[in-house]
Amino acid sequence: MSSKNQFKTYYGSNKLKYTLVFTKRKNIVFKTYPTGEIKAFAPYGTALTLIRNRADLESENLFRQVFFHMLLNPYVNKKFIITNNTI
């Protein structure tokens, strides 16, 4: 993916990076993965400001989901994951 699809939002002092993917969806959805990766799926033609505003609104939930994944599976590819200053 190109760096043009990489965005970030903040929850407190924690930076949450997410990748934007345009699809045929009708709404904006954020998905978190056990690796700590966050993807935003949005309909084609959605304004970036709308997606960023939604990311700001969802930042607390995104942070909790990433932290939850880290607690359940702290080892990915035999490496211990620590995201930002969460601990």
CORLINQUI-V566321 format. One record per run of one state. SS is the DSSP state (A for helix, B for strand, O for the rest). FROM is the first residue (numbers start at 0). LEN is the number of residues. If there is no record, write none. Layout:
{{SS;FROM;LEN} {SS;FROM;LEN}}
This chain:
{{O;0;2} {A;2;3} {B;5;6} {O;11;2} {B;13;10} {O;23;5} {B;28;4} {O;32;5} {B;37;6} {O;43;4} {A;47;25} {O;72;2} {B;74;2} {O;76;2} {B;78;2} {O;80;7}}
